[in-house]
């Protein structure tokens, strides 16, 4: 039942915008490397064009996505309907990360699409070359209750220097030892 498209169409944009969560998947090239799959809040996701998307990435306990993108660029985004008609939508493409830097023209342009805050680590950009939709019949129904504010509160408590230290300790290399752009 899957259908494939070369770009994000208007009805795909409507579906993506309605979702409250999305998932991003990346993997290293090494055969015994770890595939990474992360849930993200959809408020941080932007459709920049029919073939370009971005999301604001916040500081976390690892930086697998950025390491994998630096190594090979492969990225997949997935959106599931947890309410309404069943549907799954995947965006396949190549990606890269942009670190906060006011002298970087691309950072200045893209950061204007987001409400950057103290926990903002980078912006992940995806150049989309294939869109797939599938039935989603087995995806359960869930009720959306709201957003969590733990990450921002944690970052505010750590402060700028604490976050810089944390990123140096936890975000410079992947689980498999691959460097990230913070290396």
Secondary structure as UniProt FT lines:
FT   STRAND          3..5
FT   HELIX           10..18
FT   STRAND          21..26
FT   TURN            31..32
FT   STRAND          36..41
FT   HELIX           42..44
FT   STRAND          45..49
FT   TURN            50..51
FT   STRAND          52..58
FT   HELIX           64..71
FT   STRAND          74..80
FT   STRAND          88..99
FT   TURN            102..103
FT   HELIX           105..111
FT   TURN            112..113
FT   TURN            118..119
FT   STRAND          120..134
FT   TURN            137..138
FT   HELIX           150..170
FT   TURN            175..176
FT   TURN            181..182
//
